Amino acid sequence: MLVAHTEELALLETRANGKPLTATRGEVGALARWNRYFAAVAETMEDVSRPLSGTARALITLEPLGVVAALTPFNGALSPGSWKLDPALAAGNTVILKPPRAPASSVRLAELALEAGFPPGVIGVVIGGAVEGRRLGARAAERMKRYVCEAGGKSAHIVFADGDLDAAIVAARQGAFSAAGQTCVAGSRILVRSAVYEEFLRRYGEAVGRLRVGDPRDPRTHVGPVASAAALGRIEGYVDDALAKEARAVTGGKLATVAAPAEAGFWYEPTVLADATPDLAVCREEVFGPVVVVWVNTYRLPHWSVPFGGYKQSGRGRENGVEAVAEFLRQSPSSPNTAPRPNRSATDPHLPRRAASGITHHQEQDASHGIPRQHPDHLA
């Protein structure tokens, strides 16, 4: 189903986030592989039985959480969205998707799920404002709710003097400027050994200068628009602040001009900054735009089987891999004892009569302490 609708879904994503159509085709094309992987994982999740003592065993049952809310990012409602949706479904939950804006691709995905045979209500879509991850985490903690959050970061490429500079330039350009730099794993810092710094900086600046900014539907386009006027203003602010504090623009550093019919978008030139000191905001904060700072190696290779996520301020929990499914399950232990026991209730008037199943869950309060007291035939 997804494969048959790749072009439709890719175009909806491009219209929503400005990524080149060549990129969104690849992302949507991978969704089916994510689906197949987690469908296979669902078949391998098993309850666990552990021996205790004698005839008693502990049975640890895996249970779905119930209803999962999945807040998807504007830069990939379907691709990073599937990192949340697929493992949650594999664990047996129902899912409510909440794209931040332009929800057409998510709505269409839910429609296709119904056409594929999903029961109504298993995948739902709601629309609302953006919720910042840290604030969401605080609210979840107040309610004892489990949550997974990917919060981005300030990722760095490291270029060594004895490395392959040709390969480093290609990788660092791709890592920094894919999706106009609007990705949580954008390699927006490049740390270069002093012995090759000047050569790398010159060649890297030339390579970035050859990137074509334009209509994301044009197959010749490398870098599309940023998401909004607010995003464009934020990017300008970071760069202008750095240039005012003696950083220099090796290439870019200003708004881009794009010809019709796409001139109304929010365009910024792919920018390489040098001589920026570590205290500058552009060096310390996530710009989320086509800007990279170069200072005195396979990158962007997500896979459905490999857990993904950050540490500390960059996120909580993991997406992808079997580890992601565990985020949407809870463990329910029980300890059945299969040994026959004498029916003492027939001779002891202080014990309740045993139920026909041989098990009773009778419990009463200890009069002196108000603590639940378990009778000998209580199954904990």
C-alpha positions, 0 to 999 in steps of 0.5 A, a space after each residue: 500500500 505504501 509503495 503504491 502511494 510513494 509519489 503521493 505521500 512524498 509530494 505531501 511531505 515536500 509541500 509541508 516541510 520544503 525538503 527536495 522531492 528527491 529526498 522525500 521519495 527516499 524517505 517514504 520509500 523506506 516506510 515499508 521496510 520499517 513496517 516489515 521489520 516491526 511486523 517481524 519484531 511483533 512475532 518474536 516478542 514473548 512472555 518470560 517464565 523463570 523458575 522460583 522454588 519447587 513448583 513455583 514459577 514467575 511469569 512475566 507477561 508483556 502488555 501494551 500500554 494502551 493508547 500512545 500519543 505520538 508527536 511527529 516533527 514538521 521535518 518528517 511527519 512520516 519518516 521519523 513519525 514511523 519510528 514512533 508509530 511502528 514500534 507502538 503498533 508492534 507492541 499492541 497499542 493504538 496510536 494518536 498521531 499529532 503532526 505540528 502543522 500541515 497534517 495532510 501526509 499524516 491524515 493520508 497515512 491514516 486513510 491508507 491504514 483503513 484501506 489496508 484493513 486496520 480497524 477504525 481507531 487504531 491510528 488516529 490523527 489530531 491537530 494542535 500546537 507545538 509542545 516543547 519536549 522538556 515541558 512535555 516531559 515535566 507534564 508526563 512526570 507529574 502524571 506518572 506517564 512514560 515518554 520518549 523524547 528526541 530533542 536534537 543537539 549540536 553534532 560534530 564531524 571530526 576531520 583528522 590530518 591523516 583522513 580522506 579529505 575528499 570523503 570527509 568533504 562529501 560526508 560533512 556537506 551531506 550531513 550539514 545541509 540535507 533538509 536545509 539543515 533542519 534535522 536533529 542530527 545535522 552535523 552543524 559543527 566541523 572540528 578539523 586538525 590544524 595541519 589540514 584546516 586551511 585546505 579543508 576549509 577552502 575545499 569545503 567552502 567551494 563544495 558548499 558553494 556549488 549547492 543549488 537552492 531552489 524549488 524542492 520539486 525540481 530534481 536539480 535542487 539540493 537545498 529547499 526552503 526553511 520551514 517558516 518566516 520565524 525559522 528564517 528570522 532565527 537563522 539570520 539572527 544566529 549568523 548576523 550575531 556571529 559575523 558581528 563578533 568577528 566570525 567570517 562567512 566562507 560562503 553564504 551568510 545571507 538570504 538567498 534569491 530564488 526565481 519563480 515560481 518558488 520565490 515566495 518561500 523562505 530561502 537562506 544560502 548554505 553558509 559556512 562560518 569560520 573563526 567563530 569562538 566557542 562562546 558564540 551562540 551559533 557554536 553552542 545552540 542548534 540553529 536548525 538551518 543551512 549553517 555549519 561552523 568549521 573549527 581548528 565519518 558514515 553519517 545520517 544512516 538511520 536503520 530500522 534495526 538500530 536504536 536511535 536517541 540522545 543523552 541528557 538534553 538531547 533526549 530520552 528513550 530510544 526509537 527503532 530496533 527491538 529496543 523501541 518496542 520495549 518503550 511501549 510495553 509494560 511487564 506484568 509479573 505473576 507467580 503461579 504455584 502448580 503444586 497441590 495443597 491440602 484443603 485446610 479450610 474444611 477443618 480450620 474455621 478461621 480460613 475461608 473456604 477454597 474456591 472451586 479453582 483452588 485459589 482465593 484472593 481473600 485479603 483483610 486488614 490487620 486491626 492493629 496496623 491497618 496493613 493488608 494481611 494475606 491468608 496462606 492461600 492468597 496468590 500474590 
